[in-house]
Amino acid sequence: MKKLFGYIAILMVILSLVACAAPTPTAAPEAPAAPAAEAATAAPAAEAAAPTAEAAAPAAEAGAKGKVMGIVMPNADHGFTGESIKHAEAFAKELSAKEGFTYKFLTAGETSEQNNQIDTLINDKVDVIVMWPINGDELRSAAQKVMDSKIPLVIYDRLITDFEPTVEFMGDNVTIGKMTGEYFNNYFKKEIDAGETINILEFKGDLSTVPTQRSDGFKSTAAKNFNIVQAFTTDWQRAKAMEQMETFFNTSSQADIESIKAIFTHDDEVVLGVLDAIAAYKGPAKLDIRLVSGVGARKENLDVFPEFKEKYNIDQVTYAFSPAMIREAVQLGADILNGKTPSGLILGPTVEVDNSNAEEFRNNEVYKIRYSLDN
């Protein structure tokens, strides 16, 4: 009998040890979503780090895992949109792999096509839509459908007037225009102080809100001495700008051609078209174009700053407007998927680049990120 009690006691000790060693089953916590400012640059090591229970709870509740982002953009009809598409798709791929959402990437050549794409994304019940409208006002109804469907909407670059989406992100076009006007004032200070009229040409991009804002900004700061002799709409095309400049040379009097002192453009590709026409001009007029402005701060443009200064005595100024800014719109979409609530109008920074700091600007983060996909 004593032996029996001894065996029972030993068995109870063994069972108690097994019970102590067996872990209680618990669900593995999900890694927390990276903050907005860090999401694009979070190190892989940070993803692998074990989160605390407090940090894991919000991510598990509002994380992006399993959700869907729709991205709607214009076709690559010129260099800027082509670069933007590359950056948007690369960044969406990077974020989706990191945060667990999927995305549908769509491009279109016409607003009617974008309208159809929006309808498709609504029917697919995506969780957020990032839209770069071809023409904002023509997509008002589609945008309203998105909001009526309770799908958060991020609008990029070309705004829809009198319409409030979830959040908007764009370059600061008004400030770009204002800074261009101020630059022209300083450059032609002597002529302005003397009360002279300064004839200039303007080359716009298209009829969207972007050129309107840049033109309005310019007129708000530029001295009244500046007289816009003629304004052109280029569709952001280098070839079209060249053709328009050549037409001006071929149809204007020698006196009118010689009166043009500066050219105000809305895009660096357009600048190159204007410069192509200037370089090819063989007419009788003695050109006196001293300053050409652009927007973009592209490598191709910075590369020709010294050449046109040396050969034609033309100074240039441009305002950094990177295609990589589309990453910010995609990031806002990811933030929304992660339960954040961005709102209002967010403006990208503006950097002024001219002959004096063009080489230095190549070390600026705006420039480096823009060309990071070329490596």
C-alpha positions as CSV (number, residue, x, y, z in Angstrom):
1,M,0.0,0.0,0.0
2,K,2.9,2.4,0.8
3,K,4.4,1.6,-2.5
4,L,1.1,2.4,-4.2
5,F,0.9,5.8,-2.5
6,G,4.5,6.4,-3.5
7,Y,3.8,5.8,-7.2
8,I,0.7,8.1,-7.0
9,A,2.8,10.9,-5.5
10,I,5.5,10.6,-8.1
11,L,2.9,10.6,-10.9
12,M,1.3,13.8,-9.5
13,V,4.7,15.5,-9.4
14,I,5.4,14.6,-13.0
15,L,1.9,15.8,-14.2
16,S,2.4,19.1,-12.4
17,L,5.8,19.7,-14.0
18,V,4.3,19.0,-17.5
19,A,1.5,21.5,-16.8
20,C,4.0,24.2,-15.8
21,A,6.1,23.7,-18.9
22,A,3.2,23.9,-21.4
23,P,2.8,27.5,-22.7
24,T,-0.6,29.1,-22.8
25,P,-1.6,29.5,-26.5
26,T,-1.7,33.3,-27.5
27,A,-2.1,35.0,-30.9
28,A,1.1,36.4,-32.3
29,P,0.8,40.3,-32.3
30,E,1.0,42.0,-35.7
31,A,3.9,44.5,-36.2
32,P,2.7,48.1,-35.8
33,A,2.4,50.3,-38.9
34,A,5.3,52.7,-39.5
35,P,4.4,56.3,-38.8
36,A,3.7,58.5,-41.8
37,A,7.0,60.3,-41.8
38,E,9.0,57.1,-41.5
39,A,7.0,54.6,-43.6
40,A,9.0,55.2,-46.8
41,T,12.4,54.7,-45.1
42,A,11.7,52.2,-42.3
43,A,14.6,49.8,-42.0
44,P,13.9,46.1,-42.4
45,A,15.3,45.5,-38.9
46,A,12.5,47.6,-37.5
47,E,9.9,45.3,-39.1
48,A,11.5,42.3,-37.4
49,A,11.6,43.8,-34.0
50,A,9.1,42.3,-31.6
51,P,6.4,44.8,-30.7
52,T,5.1,45.4,-27.3
53,A,1.5,44.4,-26.5
54,E,0.5,48.1,-26.3
55,A,2.1,48.9,-29.7
56,A,0.6,45.9,-31.4
57,A,-3.0,46.5,-30.4
58,P,-3.7,49.6,-32.5
59,A,-2.1,48.1,-35.5
60,A,-4.2,44.9,-35.2
61,E,-7.3,47.0,-34.9
62,A,-6.7,49.4,-37.9
63,G,-3.9,47.9,-39.9
64,A,-3.7,47.9,-43.7
65,K,-3.4,44.2,-44.0
66,G,-5.9,42.7,-46.4
67,K,-7.2,46.1,-47.6
68,V,-7.1,47.4,-51.1
69,M,-5.9,50.8,-52.5
70,G,-7.0,52.0,-55.9
71,I,-4.5,54.4,-57.7
72,V,-5.8,56.3,-60.8
73,M,-3.3,58.4,-62.8
74,P,-3.0,60.0,-66.3
75,N,-1.1,58.2,-69.0
76,A,2.6,58.9,-69.5
77,D,1.9,61.5,-72.2
78,H,5.1,63.5,-71.3
79,G,8.2,63.0,-69.2
80,F,6.8,64.2,-65.9
81,T,3.8,61.9,-65.9
82,G,6.0,59.0,-67.0
83,E,8.4,59.6,-64.1
84,S,5.4,60.0,-61.7
85,I,3.9,56.6,-62.8
86,K,7.3,54.9,-62.1
87,H,7.5,56.5,-58.6
88,A,3.9,55.8,-57.7
89,E,4.0,52.1,-58.8
90,A,7.4,51.5,-57.1
91,F,6.3,53.1,-53.9
92,A,2.9,51.3,-53.8
93,K,4.7,48.0,-54.3
94,E,7.2,48.8,-51.5
95,L,4.5,49.9,-49.1
96,S,2.1,47.0,-49.9
97,A,4.8,44.5,-49.3
98,K,5.6,46.1,-46.0
99,E,2.1,46.7,-44.7
100,G,0.1,43.9,-46.2
101,F,-2.4,45.7,-48.4
102,T,-2.9,45.2,-52.1
103,Y,-3.3,47.8,-54.8
104,K,-4.9,48.3,-58.2
105,F,-2.9,50.6,-60.5
106,L,-4.8,52.3,-63.4
107,T,-3.8,54.9,-65.9
108,A,-5.9,56.7,-68.5
109,G,-5.6,59.1,-71.5
110,E,-9.0,60.8,-71.1
111,T,-11.3,61.9,-68.3
112,S,-14.0,59.6,-69.6
113,E,-11.7,56.7,-69.0
114,Q,-10.9,57.9,-65.5
115,N,-14.6,58.1,-64.8
116,N,-15.0,54.5,-65.8
117,Q,-12.0,53.4,-63.7
118,I,-13.5,55.2,-60.6
119,D,-16.8,53.3,-61.2
120,T,-14.9,50.0,-61.3
121,L,-13.0,50.7,-58.1
122,I,-16.2,51.7,-56.3
123,N,-17.9,48.5,-57.5
124,D,-14.8,46.5,-56.3
125,K,-15.3,48.1,-52.9
126,V,-11.7,49.2,-52.5
127,D,-10.7,50.8,-49.1
128,V,-9.1,54.0,-50.4
129,I,-8.6,55.7,-53.8
130,V,-5.7,57.9,-54.7
131,M,-6.6,60.0,-57.8
132,W,-4.5,62.3,-60.0
133,P,-7.2,63.8,-62.2
134,I,-6.5,64.6,-65.9
135,N,-8.9,67.5,-65.4
136,G,-10.3,67.9,-61.9
137,D,-13.5,69.7,-62.8
138,E,-14.4,67.1,-65.4
139,L,-14.1,64.4,-62.7
140,R,-16.3,66.1,-60.1
141,S,-19.1,63.6,-60.4
142,A,-16.8,60.6,-60.2
143,A,-15.1,62.1,-57.1
144,Q,-18.5,62.7,-55.5
145,K,-19.5,59.1,-56.1
146,V,-16.4,58.0,-54.2
147,M,-17.3,60.2,-51.3
148,D,-20.9,59.1,-51.4
149,S,-19.7,55.5,-51.3
150,K,-17.8,56.3,-48.0
151,I,-14.5,55.5,-49.6
152,P,-11.7,57.9,-48.5
153,L,-10.4,59.9,-51.5
154,V,-6.9,61.4,-51.9
155,I,-6.6,63.9,-54.7
156,Y,-3.2,64.7,-56.1
157,D,-1.9,67.7,-58.1
158,R,-4.9,68.9,-60.0
159,L,-7.6,70.0,-57.7
160,I,-11.4,69.9,-58.2
161,T,-12.7,73.4,-57.5
162,D,-15.3,73.8,-54.8
163,F,-15.0,70.1,-53.9
164,E,-13.6,68.7,-50.6
165,P,-12.2,65.1,-50.7
166,T,-10.7,63.4,-47.7
167,V,-7.3,65.0,-48.3
168,E,-5.4,66.8,-51.1
169,F,-1.7,66.9,-51.8
170,M,0.0,69.0,-54.4
171,G,3.0,71.1,-55.2
172,D,2.6,74.7,-54.1
173,N,1.7,76.2,-57.5
174,V,0.7,79.6,-56.2
175,T,4.0,80.0,-54.4
176,I,5.9,78.9,-57.5
177,G,4.1,81.6,-59.4
178,K,4.7,84.2,-56.7
179,M,8.4,83.3,-56.4
180,T,8.8,83.5,-60.2
181,G,7.3,87.0,-60.2
182,E,9.6,88.1,-57.4
183,Y,12.6,86.7,-59.3
184,F,11.6,88.6,-62.4
185,N,11.3,91.8,-60.3
186,N,14.8,91.4,-59.0
187,Y,16.3,90.4,-62.3
188,F,14.8,93.4,-64.1
189,K,15.1,95.9,-61.2
190,K,17.0,98.4,-63.2
191,E,14.3,98.5,-65.9
192,I,11.5,98.6,-63.4
193,D,13.0,101.5,-61.5
194,A,13.4,103.3,-64.8
195,G,9.7,102.8,-65.5
196,E,10.3,100.7,-68.6
197,T,7.8,98.2,-70.1
198,I,9.2,94.7,-70.2
199,N,7.7,92.4,-72.8
200,I,7.5,88.7,-72.1
201,L,5.9,85.5,-73.4
202,E,4.1,83.0,-71.3
203,F,4.0,79.2,-72.0
204,K,1.4,77.4,-69.9
205,G,0.9,73.6,-69.5
206,D,-2.8,73.0,-70.0
207,L,-6.2,74.4,-68.9
208,S,-6.2,72.7,-65.4
209,T,-5.9,74.3,-62.1
210,V,-2.1,74.0,-62.1
211,P,-1.3,76.6,-64.7
212,T,-4.1,78.9,-63.4
213,Q,-2.6,78.9,-60.0
214,R,0.9,79.5,-61.3
215,S,-0.3,82.4,-63.6
216,D,-2.3,84.0,-60.7
217,G,0.7,83.7,-58.4
218,F,3.0,85.3,-60.9
219,K,0.6,88.2,-61.6
220,S,0.2,88.8,-57.8
221,T,3.9,89.6,-57.3
222,A,5.3,90.6,-60.7
223,A,5.7,94.3,-61.3
224,K,3.1,96.0,-63.5
225,N,5.9,96.7,-65.9
226,F,5.7,93.2,-67.2
227,N,3.6,92.9,-70.3
228,I,2.6,89.4,-71.5
229,V,2.6,89.9,-75.3
230,Q,1.3,86.4,-76.0
231,A,0.4,83.3,-73.9
232,F,0.5,79.7,-75.3
233,T,-0.9,76.4,-74.1
234,T,1.6,73.7,-74.7
235,D,-0.1,70.5,-73.3
236,W,3.3,70.2,-71.4
237,Q,4.9,69.1,-74.7
238,R,8.5,70.1,-75.7
239,A,7.8,69.8,-79.4
240,K,4.6,71.9,-79.2
241,A,6.4,74.6,-77.3
242,M,9.2,74.7,-79.9
243,E,6.6,74.9,-82.7
244,Q,4.8,77.8,-80.9
245,M,8.0,79.7,-80.4
246,E,9.0,79.2,-84.0
247,T,5.6,80.4,-85.1
248,F,6.0,83.6,-83.0
249,F,9.4,84.2,-84.6
250,N,8.0,83.6,-88.1
251,T,4.9,85.7,-87.8
252,S,6.1,88.7,-85.7
253,S,7.8,91.8,-86.8
254,Q,11.5,92.2,-86.1
255,A,10.8,95.0,-83.6
256,D,8.3,92.7,-81.7
257,I,10.8,89.8,-81.6
258,E,13.5,92.1,-80.3
259,S,11.3,93.5,-77.6
260,I,10.9,90.1,-75.8
261,K,13.2,90.2,-72.7
262,A,12.0,87.1,-70.8
263,I,9.9,84.0,-71.1
264,F,7.8,82.7,-68.3
265,T,7.0,78.9,-68.7
266,H,5.2,76.5,-66.4
267,D,7.4,73.4,-67.0
268,D,11.0,72.4,-67.7
269,E,10.1,70.3,-70.7
270,V,8.4,73.4,-72.2
271,V,11.6,75.4,-71.5
272,L,13.6,73.0,-73.6
273,G,11.2,73.4,-76.5
274,V,11.6,77.2,-76.2
275,L,15.3,76.9,-76.1
276,D,15.3,74.6,-79.1
277,A,13.6,77.3,-81.1
278,I,15.9,80.0,-79.9
279,A,19.0,77.9,-80.8
280,A,17.5,77.2,-84.3
281,Y,16.5,80.8,-85.0
282,K,18.2,82.3,-88.1
283,G,16.1,85.3,-88.8
284,P,17.1,89.0,-89.0
285,A,16.0,90.0,-85.5
286,K,18.7,90.4,-82.8
287,L,17.3,88.3,-79.9
288,D,17.4,89.9,-76.5
289,I,15.9,87.2,-74.4
290,R,17.7,87.4,-71.1
291,L,15.8,85.1,-68.7
292,V,13.8,81.9,-69.1
293,S,11.9,80.4,-66.2
294,G,10.6,76.9,-65.7
295,V,9.2,74.4,-63.2
296,G,10.8,71.1,-62.3
297,A,14.5,71.4,-61.8
298,R,15.1,68.4,-64.1
299,K,18.6,67.1,-64.8
300,E,18.2,67.6,-68.5
301,N,17.5,71.3,-67.9
302,L,20.3,71.9,-65.3
303,D,22.7,70.3,-67.7
304,V,22.1,73.1,-70.3
305,F,22.2,76.0,-67.9
306,P,25.9,76.8,-68.7
307,E,25.6,76.2,-72.4
308,F,22.8,78.7,-72.9
309,K,24.4,81.3,-70.7
310,E,27.6,81.0,-72.6
311,K,26.2,80.9,-76.2
312,Y,23.1,83.1,-75.9
313,N,23.6,85.0,-72.6
314,I,20.3,83.5,-71.3
315,D,19.9,83.0,-67.5
316,Q,17.5,80.4,-66.2
317,V,15.6,79.8,-63.1
318,T,13.4,76.8,-62.2
319,Y,11.4,75.6,-59.2
320,A,11.8,72.1,-58.0
321,F,8.6,70.1,-58.7
322,S,9.5,66.5,-58.5
323,P,7.5,63.6,-60.0
324,A,8.4,61.7,-56.9
325,M,6.0,63.9,-54.9
326,I,3.3,61.3,-56.0
327,R,4.8,59.1,-53.3
328,E,3.3,61.5,-50.7
329,A,-0.2,60.9,-52.1
330,V,0.4,57.1,-52.0
331,Q,1.6,57.4,-48.4
332,L,-1.5,59.3,-47.5
333,G,-3.5,56.5,-48.9
334,A,-1.6,54.0,-46.8
335,D,-2.0,56.1,-43.7
336,I,-5.7,56.0,-44.2
337,L,-5.6,52.2,-44.6
338,N,-3.8,52.2,-41.2
339,G,-6.5,54.1,-39.5
340,K,-5.1,57.6,-39.6
341,T,-7.2,60.6,-40.6
342,P,-5.3,63.1,-42.8
343,S,-7.3,65.9,-44.1
344,G,-7.2,69.3,-45.8
345,L,-4.8,70.6,-48.4
346,I,-1.1,69.6,-48.0
347,L,1.5,71.4,-50.0
348,G,4.9,70.2,-51.1
349,P,8.0,72.4,-50.5
350,T,9.3,74.8,-53.2
351,V,13.0,75.1,-54.0
352,E,14.4,77.8,-56.3
353,V,17.2,76.8,-58.6
354,D,19.1,79.2,-60.9
355,N,22.5,79.5,-62.5
356,S,24.1,80.3,-59.1
357,N,23.0,77.1,-57.3
358,A,22.2,74.5,-60.0
359,E,25.2,72.3,-59.2
360,E,24.6,72.5,-55.5
361,F,21.0,71.4,-56.0
362,R,22.1,68.1,-57.3
363,N,22.9,67.2,-53.7
364,N,19.4,68.1,-52.5
365,E,17.2,65.3,-51.3
366,V,14.4,66.4,-53.7
367,Y,16.8,65.8,-56.6
368,K,18.2,62.6,-55.2
369,I,14.8,60.9,-54.6
370,R,13.6,62.0,-58.0
371,Y,16.5,60.1,-59.7
372,S,16.7,57.2,-57.2
373,L,14.9,54.8,-59.5
374,D,17.5,55.4,-62.2
375,N,20.2,53.6,-60.2
